[in-house]
Every structure is written in structure tokens, then in C-alpha cells.
Amino acid sequence: MSDGEGSPAFPRRRWEPPRFRGVDVRRIERLTPRLVRVTFGGHDLDGLTVEQPAASVRLLLPSPGSHELVMPSWNGNEFLLPGGRRPAIRTFTPRRVDPVALEVDLEIVIHDGGVASEWAEVAEPGNPAAISGPGRGYVVDRDAPCFLLAGDETAIPAMSELLEVLPQQASVHVHVEVADPRARLPLPDHPRVTVEWHELPESASPGDALLAAVRAADLGSTVRVWVAGEAAGVQRLRRHFKERGLSRAQTSIRGYWKSGRAGEDET
């Protein structure tokens, strides 16, 4: 059989993501010992718009050990630096986009072994970076009577954004899994929200606390679900919702990172 498109000899080409826009760090704010808000700004952000909540942008950082930002090239499948090296790219929720001040806020979880985490720990105003996006967000069903939001620490920015835009008349139940109690912080208010924080034991796998909480939740047939967190953990939640009879149209489930694996989706 001859090689076809998508085979190793002819790798499938992907749609090229939006271009990277050069920015620099303007401000850094420690929200909790586990979460840092970095404000990026620059004239190249002119025209960047984010219309849906819980959307995403790619953040390009200098390679570890370097202070110089090198823009990668798209090869039809991924971004690569000169010499074929992979750039330091991570994906985040744009918590605030200001088209007048030309600023974007990203909130970065501080943890061991993360490229973005290590960068954020020592970042200073003026440091260079680049932003590409936006990626798709969440389409809110304005007629839904109730919502369930569930996620780990990496999902706190997106869940905060959703709480600001979900229908005021709908009931909203929020479950947040944290690896450290210091990760707790006030979430945006909503007239009909309940928020539960779940600490993950050291011996547990990511997503264990969320799965236990969701299993105990009273889910009606009209609920709308938004879930994000560690990839294997949210897959277990996906199966659980299916077992409980929820359709794919009722659920939005995203893997934000993979345990034990460094990659573009690691935060």
C-alpha cells in the first residue's frame, strides 16, 4: 500500500493557529501562594478580542535558561524553533483582556517542575513573551436552569470567568480540587452559587477528589456541565456523566494538563 496523507511519510497538516503577538510583562500579582497573575501588554495586542468565556491563549516564553524570546515557525503540524527545537509554549485562560490599555491577564499555578511556573516565580516587569489566540471558549446556554462547574487549580481562572457570565436566575454548583489548602481564594459572586473546595490527599491521583464530589452530587436531567483539569482525571468524569445519562451536548470537558508529562498543555 502506498503512503497517503496522515501517514509518517505524509503527516497530516493542521490548521495554523493565530500568530504570536509580542508582549512584555507589565505587572505581577501574587493572588495566593499557589497562583500568580501576570499582566502582559504591548502594541501588538491591538485587535486581539476574546468573545467567549473560558477561552484560551497560547503563551510563548523564552527557552529555559534564556532571557531572549525567539519566535517559532509553523511547520504544518507544530511550532518549532530554529534547529527543530520545541519552544516553551503553554496554554492559559485569558482572565482579562483590555483592548484600550492593550493588556492581557494570565493566572499561572505555581507548582514543581512546570516551565511556566518556574518562569512566573522569577518574572519581572519588562520580560518578553508572546501570546497567540484566542482558542474556543464555552457557549453558555442562557435558558439552562442549573450548571455544574468542576475543576482543579488550573481551572480556577476559567471557572471565575464563567461565574461572571452565567445566567443570574440559574443555580450554579462549583467544585474545586486543590493540592494545597493555600490555593483557596474568593471566587466571583453569583446570586445562586454554592462553592465547595476539596483537598486532594498526597496519595491520591489528580481528579480523585472531584470524582468523589461529583458522584455525590444531585444532577438533574437539565444540568449543564463544565469540567477542566488533569486529562486522565477529567476522562473519568466524562465516563461518569455518560453513565448518569447526560448527553455530550450537556457537557463540556477539557484536559488542561497531563500528570507526569511535560508538554504544551502543562501549566
C-alpha positions, 0 to 999 in steps of 0.5 A: 500500500502506498503512503497517503496523507496522515501517514509518517511519510505524509503527516497530516497538516493542521490548521495554523493557529493565530500568530504570536503577538509580542508582549512584555510583562507589565505587572505581577500579582501574587493572588495566593501562594499557589497562583500568580497573575501576570499582566502582559501588554504591548502594541501588538495586542491591538485587535486581539478580542476574546468573545467567549468565556473560558477561552484560551491563549497560547503563551510563548516564553523564552527557552529555559535558561534564556532571557531572549524570546525567539519566535517559532515557525509553523511547520504544518503540524507544530511550532518549532524553533530554529534547529527543530527545537520545541519552544516553551509554549503553554496554554492559559485562560485569558482572565482579562483582556483590555483592548484600550490599555492593550493588556492581557491577564494570565493566572499561572499555578505555581507548582514543581517542575512546570516551565511556566511556573518556574518562569512566573516565580522569577518574572519581572516587569519588562520580560518578553513573551508572546501570546497567540489566540484566542482558542474556543471558549464555552457557549453558555446556554442562557435558558439552562436552569442549573450548571455544574462547574468542576475543576482543579487549580488550573481551572480556577481562572476559567471557572471565575470567568464563567461565574461572571457570565452565567445566567443570574436566575440559574443555580450554579454548583462549583467544585474545586480540587486543590493540592494545597489548602493555600490555593483557596481564594474568593471566587466571583459572586453569583446570586445562586452559587454554592462553592465547595473546595476539596483537598486532594490527599498526597496519595491520591491521583489528580481528579480523585477528589472531584470524582468523589464530589461529583458522584455525590452530587444531585444532577438533574436531567437539565444540568449543564456541565463544565469540567477542566483539569488533569486529562486522565482525571477529567476522562473519568468524569466524562465516563461518569456523566455518560453513565448518569445519562447526560448527553455530550451536548450537556457537557463540556470537558477539557484536559488542561494538563497531563500528570507526569508529562511535560508538554504544551498543555502543562501549566 
